[in-house]
Amino acid sequence: MSKRINASMGLPIAMAIKTPEELLDRVTESINNKDLDSFASLYEPDASFIDESGENINGREKIREKMKEFMDMNGKLENSLKKIIPAGNIVLAYSDWTFKASGPDGTQFNLSGTAIDVLRKQSDDSWLIVIDNPWGLKE
């Protein structure tokens, strides 16, 4: 995957992602490759990420920090896009995901959910994540 440097953050960022589907595929690839920099580059600078507790984490760098914990579990993410609802340069995406990993003691565990994400087409025609709610309507 080609990368360029985002001078404002010093992070490598993926070259223009041309479709919402490609953006969601890059999320999966970044997590499975434990590539925090590429993962963070998939979000708008002021994006929101909702963690499992329901906390709203704002900003690319804070999202990056939160996902480090997730990636440190050395798991494998599988994602299945279910539906995209377009509205101009914004889409609402629904996808089912599973994450299979091991705890520090080697115990295997699985996480799963239905993500609800808002993606936005940028001025350069690439796509980035605005709101990422991997836990969907979980209460």
C-alpha positions as CSV (number, residue, x, y, z in Angstrom):
1,M,0.0,0.0,0.0
2,S,1.4,3.4,-0.9
3,K,1.8,5.9,1.8
4,R,2.5,9.6,2.2
5,I,3.3,11.6,5.3
6,N,0.7,13.7,6.9
7,A,2.9,16.6,7.9
8,S,0.6,17.9,10.6
9,M,0.8,14.6,12.6
10,G,3.9,13.0,11.3
11,L,1.8,9.9,10.5
12,P,1.9,7.9,7.2
13,I,-1.5,8.0,5.6
14,A,-3.0,5.9,3.0
15,M,-3.2,7.3,-0.5
16,A,-6.7,8.3,-1.6
17,I,-9.3,5.8,-0.7
18,K,-11.9,6.0,-3.5
19,T,-14.9,4.2,-2.0
20,P,-16.6,3.7,1.4
21,E,-16.1,-0.1,0.9
22,E,-12.4,0.4,0.4
23,L,-12.2,2.5,3.5
24,L,-13.8,-0.2,5.7
25,D,-11.5,-2.8,4.1
26,R,-8.5,-0.6,5.1
27,V,-9.8,-0.5,8.7
28,T,-9.7,-4.3,8.8
29,E,-6.3,-4.5,7.2
30,S,-4.8,-1.9,9.6
31,I,-6.1,-3.7,12.7
32,N,-4.9,-7.1,11.4
33,N,-1.5,-5.7,10.6
34,K,-1.3,-3.9,13.9
35,D,-0.6,-0.7,12.0
36,L,-1.7,2.1,14.3
37,D,-0.5,4.9,12.1
38,S,-2.4,3.7,9.0
39,F,-5.4,3.0,11.2
40,A,-5.4,6.6,12.6
41,S,-5.0,8.1,9.2
42,L,-8.4,6.6,8.2
43,Y,-10.2,9.1,10.5
44,E,-10.9,12.8,10.1
45,P,-8.9,14.9,12.6
46,D,-11.9,15.5,14.8
47,A,-13.6,12.1,14.4
48,S,-15.5,10.4,17.2
49,F,-15.0,6.8,18.2
50,I,-17.4,5.1,20.6
51,D,-15.7,2.5,22.8
52,E,-17.4,-0.6,24.4
53,S,-18.3,1.3,27.5
54,G,-20.2,3.9,25.4
55,E,-17.5,6.6,26.0
56,N,-17.1,9.0,23.1
57,I,-13.5,9.4,22.2
58,N,-12.8,12.5,20.1
59,G,-9.8,13.2,17.9
60,R,-7.5,11.1,15.7
61,E,-4.7,10.8,18.3
62,K,-7.0,9.7,21.2
63,I,-8.6,7.1,18.9
64,R,-5.1,5.9,18.0
65,E,-4.3,5.5,21.7
66,K,-7.5,3.6,22.4
67,M,-7.0,1.3,19.5
68,K,-3.4,0.4,20.7
69,E,-5.0,-1.5,23.6
70,F,-7.2,-3.4,21.1
71,M,-4.4,-4.2,18.7
72,D,-2.2,-5.3,21.5
73,M,-4.5,-8.3,22.0
74,N,-3.0,-9.8,18.8
75,G,-6.3,-10.8,17.3
76,K,-7.8,-11.2,13.9
77,L,-10.7,-9.0,12.8
78,E,-13.2,-10.1,10.2
79,N,-15.7,-7.6,8.9
80,S,-18.7,-8.0,6.7
81,L,-20.3,-4.9,5.2
82,K,-24.1,-5.2,5.4
83,K,-25.5,-1.9,4.1
84,I,-24.5,1.5,2.9
85,I,-26.9,4.4,2.9
86,P,-25.6,7.3,0.8
87,A,-26.5,11.0,1.2
88,G,-24.4,13.2,-1.0
89,N,-20.8,13.1,0.3
90,I,-21.8,11.2,3.5
91,V,-22.7,7.6,3.9
92,L,-24.0,5.6,6.8
93,A,-22.5,2.1,6.9
94,Y,-23.5,-1.0,8.8
95,S,-21.2,-4.0,9.1
96,D,-21.0,-7.1,11.3
97,W,-17.6,-7.9,12.7
98,T,-15.8,-10.5,14.8
99,F,-12.5,-10.3,16.6
100,K,-10.8,-13.5,17.8
101,A,-7.9,-13.0,20.2
102,S,-6.0,-14.3,23.2
103,G,-5.8,-12.8,26.7
104,P,-2.5,-12.4,28.5
105,D,-2.9,-15.9,30.0
106,G,-3.5,-17.4,26.5
107,T,-7.2,-17.8,27.0
108,Q,-9.0,-17.5,23.7
109,F,-11.9,-15.1,23.4
110,N,-14.2,-13.7,20.7
111,L,-15.7,-10.2,20.5
112,S,-18.4,-9.3,17.9
113,G,-20.8,-6.5,17.1
114,T,-22.6,-4.6,14.4
115,A,-20.8,-1.3,13.6
116,I,-22.6,1.8,12.6
117,D,-20.2,4.3,10.9
118,V,-20.5,7.7,9.3
119,L,-18.0,8.2,6.5
120,R,-17.4,11.4,4.5
121,K,-16.0,12.1,1.1
122,Q,-13.1,14.6,1.3
123,S,-12.3,17.4,-1.0
124,D,-9.7,15.2,-2.8
125,D,-12.4,12.6,-3.4
126,S,-11.0,10.2,-0.8
127,W,-13.1,8.9,2.1
128,L,-12.5,9.1,5.9
129,I,-14.4,8.1,9.0
130,V,-16.3,10.8,10.9
131,I,-18.0,8.6,13.5
132,D,-17.1,5.0,14.3
133,N,-19.4,3.1,16.6
134,P,-18.2,-0.5,16.5
135,W,-20.6,-1.5,19.2
136,G,-23.7,-0.2,17.4
137,L,-26.8,-0.1,19.6
138,K,-25.2,-2.1,22.4
139,E,-26.5,-0.8,25.8
